[in-house]
Amino acid sequence: MNNKISTFSVMATLALGSFSATNVYADDASTIRLATTTSTYHSGLLDYLLPEFKKDSGYEVQVLAAGTGKALKMGENGDVDLVMTHAPKAEADFVEKGYGIEPKSLMYNDFVLVGPKADPAHIHGMKDVTAAFKKMAETDVTFVSRGDDSGTNKKELNLWAQTKIEPNFGGYKAVGQGMGPTLNMTSELQAYTLTDRGTWLAYQNKLDLEIMVEGDKRLFNPYQVILINPERYNNLNTKGAQVFSDWLVSDKGQAMINSFKLSGKQLFTADAK
């Protein structure tokens, strides 16, 4: 982890009701509190972007990495100044209820279904992701779900809903972990899981897994950045959050997102509107 970036990894076991960054950082106008998904953290994207942002702006960004559901909950509680998430329906609800303002499209990648090379479900190369999900349930293979209300977990549950199959077969395991630990567990169990491509590319060389299904349009994975509504809370660094949000969607921020690569592969595609 770059020593210029102070990061708190919020694990699934953390009780949000007992957690507050507010009292620690509210008085520091040079600090911006960002709640974001574990995918942007585990992929290394923020380590790449934030030193340059600090150089340009003078602001320090405190990163709280959690699943999208927990990240949005921090926003609802006024514990952060902005969020960076990837669950469109949850984000729309967050803004509609008045917790967030000025949502901006930031970037996108996609989800991929990964599994063991032996492929006991025989889904390798399938183009229809819901058909692949059905086969996994029918063959009762081991499937590891993040189970953490993250954007990835929401997408996975949406795909199960499209199959009209309840994910309660014997091999289904909900682990309540971020993407990195979930991938590690999936590899150890020689199981299947759904992952964002960015984290997959960051971890793939350490895993005994391969991509089974990709390219289905239902696997599209957009990210937004959203400011927390200052009318609801008086302890926010809205000025700093606005500077950071504007920087992310600026020509420079977008170019840096596009240039972020691992092993020569681009992890995210900039998508500011």
C-alpha positions in Angstrom: 0.0 0.0 0.0 1.4 3.4 -0.9 2.4 5.1 2.3 0.8 8.4 1.0 -2.6 6.9 1.3 -4.2 6.1 4.6 -6.7 3.2 4.2 -9.1 1.5 6.5 -10.3 -1.9 5.2 -13.8 -2.3 6.5 -14.4 -6.0 6.9 -17.8 -7.7 6.7 -17.7 -8.3 10.4 -17.5 -4.6 11.3 -20.7 -3.4 12.9 -21.4 -0.1 11.1 -23.4 1.2 14.0 -20.3 1.3 16.2 -18.1 2.8 13.6 -17.7 6.5 12.8 -14.9 8.3 11.1 -16.7 11.6 11.7 -15.1 12.5 15.0 -11.6 11.6 13.8 -11.5 13.6 10.6 -14.3 16.2 10.6 -12.1 19.1 11.7 -9.4 18.5 9.1 -10.3 20.6 6.0 -7.4 19.0 4.1 -8.7 15.5 4.4 -11.4 13.9 2.3 -13.2 10.8 3.4 -14.0 8.4 0.6 -16.0 5.2 1.0 -15.5 2.9 -1.9 -15.8 -0.7 -3.1 -13.2 -3.3 -2.4 -12.7 -3.7 -6.1 -11.2 -0.2 -6.6 -9.0 -0.9 -3.5 -7.9 -4.4 -4.3 -7.2 -3.7 -8.0 -4.7 -1.0 -7.0 -6.5 1.8 -8.8 -6.6 4.2 -5.9 -2.9 3.6 -5.1 -2.3 4.8 -8.6 -4.6 7.8 -8.6 -4.4 9.3 -5.2 -0.8 10.4 -5.0 -1.3 12.4 -8.2 -4.5 13.9 -6.9 -2.7 14.9 -3.7 0.1 16.5 -5.7 -2.4 18.5 -7.8 -4.8 19.5 -5.0 -3.0 19.2 -1.6 -5.8 17.0 -0.3 -5.3 13.8 1.6 -7.9 11.1 0.8 -8.8 8.7 3.6 -10.1 5.5 1.9 -12.6 3.2 3.6 -12.9 0.1 1.5 -16.1 -2.0 1.9 -18.8 -3.5 -0.2 -21.1 -1.1 -2.0 -23.9 -1.6 0.6 -21.6 -0.7 3.5 -20.1 2.1 1.5 -23.5 3.6 0.9 -24.5 3.1 4.5 -21.4 5.2 5.6 -22.8 7.9 3.3 -26.2 7.6 4.9 -24.6 8.0 8.3 -22.6 11.1 7.2 -19.4 9.3 8.1 -17.8 10.1 4.7 -17.7 13.0 2.3 -18.3 11.0 -0.9 -18.7 7.4 -2.2 -17.4 5.5 -5.2 -19.6 2.5 -5.9 -21.0 0.2 -8.6 -24.6 -0.8 -7.9 -26.8 1.5 -10.1 -30.2 0.7 -8.5 -28.8 1.1 -5.0 -27.1 4.4 -6.0 -30.3 5.7 -7.6 -32.2 5.0 -4.4 -29.4 6.6 -2.4 -29.7 9.9 -4.4 -33.5 9.8 -4.5 -33.7 9.6 -0.7 -31.6 12.7 -0.4 -28.4 11.1 0.9 -26.3 11.8 -2.2 -26.0 14.6 -4.7 -24.2 15.2 -8.0 -23.8 11.5 -9.1 -21.2 11.3 -11.9 -20.5 8.4 -14.2 -16.8 7.6 -13.6 -15.7 4.4 -15.4 -16.7 0.9 -16.1 -15.4 -2.6 -16.5 -17.3 -5.9 -16.4 -17.9 -9.0 -14.3 -16.5 -12.4 -15.1 -17.5 -15.8 -13.9 -14.4 -17.8 -12.9 -13.8 -21.3 -11.8 -11.5 -24.3 -11.7 -9.7 -25.6 -14.8 -11.4 -29.0 -14.3 -14.7 -27.2 -14.7 -17.1 -29.8 -13.2 -20.1 -27.7 -14.2 -19.0 -27.8 -17.9 -19.7 -24.1 -18.4 -16.4 -22.9 -19.9 -16.9 -20.7 -22.9 -20.7 -20.3 -22.5 -22.0 -17.0 -23.7 -25.2 -16.9 -21.6 -24.3 -16.2 -18.0 -27.7 -17.2 -16.6 -27.5 -20.5 -18.4 -24.1 -21.0 -16.7 -25.7 -20.2 -13.3 -28.4 -22.8 -13.9 -25.8 -25.5 -14.8 -23.9 -24.7 -11.6 -27.0 -25.2 -9.5 -28.1 -28.3 -11.3 -24.7 -30.0 -10.9 -24.4 -28.7 -7.3 -20.9 -27.5 -7.7 -19.3 -25.3 -5.0 -20.1 -21.6 -5.7 -18.6 -18.9 -3.4 -20.7 -15.8 -3.0 -19.3 -12.7 -1.4 -22.5 -12.4 0.6 -21.6 -8.9 1.7 -24.2 -6.7 0.0 -21.5 -5.4 -2.3 -22.1 -4.4 -5.9 -20.7 -7.7 -7.0 -23.0 -9.6 -4.6 -26.0 -7.6 -5.8 -25.2 -8.4 -9.4 -24.8 -12.1 -8.5 -28.1 -12.2 -6.7 -29.8 -10.5 -9.7 -28.4 -13.2 -12.0 -29.8 -15.9 -9.8 -33.1 -14.1 -9.8 -33.1 -14.2 -13.6 -32.6 -18.0 -13.5 -35.6 -18.3 -11.1 -33.4 -20.5 -9.0 -32.9 -19.8 -5.3 -29.2 -20.0 -4.5 -29.6 -22.4 -1.6 -28.2 -25.6 -3.2 -25.6 -27.6 -1.2 -22.5 -26.1 -2.8 -23.5 -22.5 -2.3 -21.4 -20.7 0.2 -21.9 -17.0 1.3 -18.8 -15.9 3.0 -19.3 -12.2 3.8 -15.9 -11.1 2.5 -14.4 -8.7 0.0 -13.4 -9.7 -3.5 -9.8 -10.5 -2.8 -10.5 -12.9 0.1 -13.4 -14.4 -1.9 -11.2 -15.2 -4.8 -8.6 -16.8 -2.6 -11.2 -19.0 -1.0 -12.7 -19.9 -4.3 -9.2 -21.0 -5.5 -8.6 -23.0 -2.4 -11.9 -24.8 -2.7 -11.6 -25.2 -6.5 -15.0 -23.5 -6.8 -16.7 -20.9 -8.9 -17.4 -17.2 -8.2 -18.4 -14.0 -9.8 -15.8 -11.2 -9.7 -15.2 -7.8 -11.2 -12.5 -8.0 -13.9 -10.3 -5.5 -12.3 -9.8 -7.5 -9.1 -9.5 -10.7 -11.2 -6.6 -9.2 -13.2 -4.9 -8.1 -10.0 -5.2 -11.6 -8.4 -5.2 -14.0 -11.3 -1.5 -15.0 -11.2 -2.0 -16.1 -7.5 -5.0 -18.2 -8.2 -5.7 -21.7 -9.6 -8.7 -20.5 -11.5 -9.6 -19.3 -15.0 -12.4 -17.3 -16.7 -15.4 -19.5 -17.5 -17.9 -17.0 -18.8 -17.4 -13.4 -20.0 -18.9 -10.9 -22.5 -22.6 -11.3 -21.7 -24.0 -7.7 -21.7 -25.6 -8.4 -18.4 -22.1 -8.4 -16.9 -21.6 -4.7 -17.5 -20.2 -3.0 -14.4 -20.5 0.8 -14.2 -19.0 2.9 -11.4 -20.2 6.3 -10.1 -18.9 8.9 -7.7 -21.5 10.6 -5.5 -21.1 13.5 -3.0 -22.9 13.2 0.3 -25.6 15.8 0.8 -24.3 18.6 3.0 -27.8 19.7 3.8 -28.2 16.5 5.9 -24.9 16.8 7.8 -22.8 19.7 9.1 -19.5 17.8 9.4 -18.7 17.2 5.8 -15.8 18.4 3.7 -18.0 19.0 0.7 -15.5 21.5 -0.8 -12.8 18.8 -0.8 -15.2 16.1 -2.0 -16.2 18.4 -4.9 -12.6 19.0 -5.9 -11.9 15.2 -5.9 -15.1 14.4 -7.8 -14.2 17.0 -10.4 -10.6 15.8 -10.7 -11.8 12.2 -11.2 -13.9 13.2 -14.2 -11.5 15.7 -15.6 -9.4 15.0 -18.7 -6.4 14.1 -16.5 -8.3 11.9 -14.1 -10.0 10.0 -16.9 -6.7 9.6 -18.8 -5.1 8.1 -15.7 -8.0 5.7 -15.2 -7.6 4.5 -18.8 -3.8 4.2 -18.4 -4.0 2.0 -15.3 -2.9 -1.4 -16.3 -1.7 -4.7 -14.8 0.4 -7.1 -16.9 -0.3 -4.8 -19.9 -4.1 -5.1 -19.5 -6.4 -2.1 -18.9 -8.6 -2.7 -15.8 -11.1 0.1 -16.1 -12.5 2.3 -19.0 -13.1 5.9 -18.2 -16.7 6.9 -18.8 -17.3 10.5 -17.6 -20.4 12.0 -19.4 
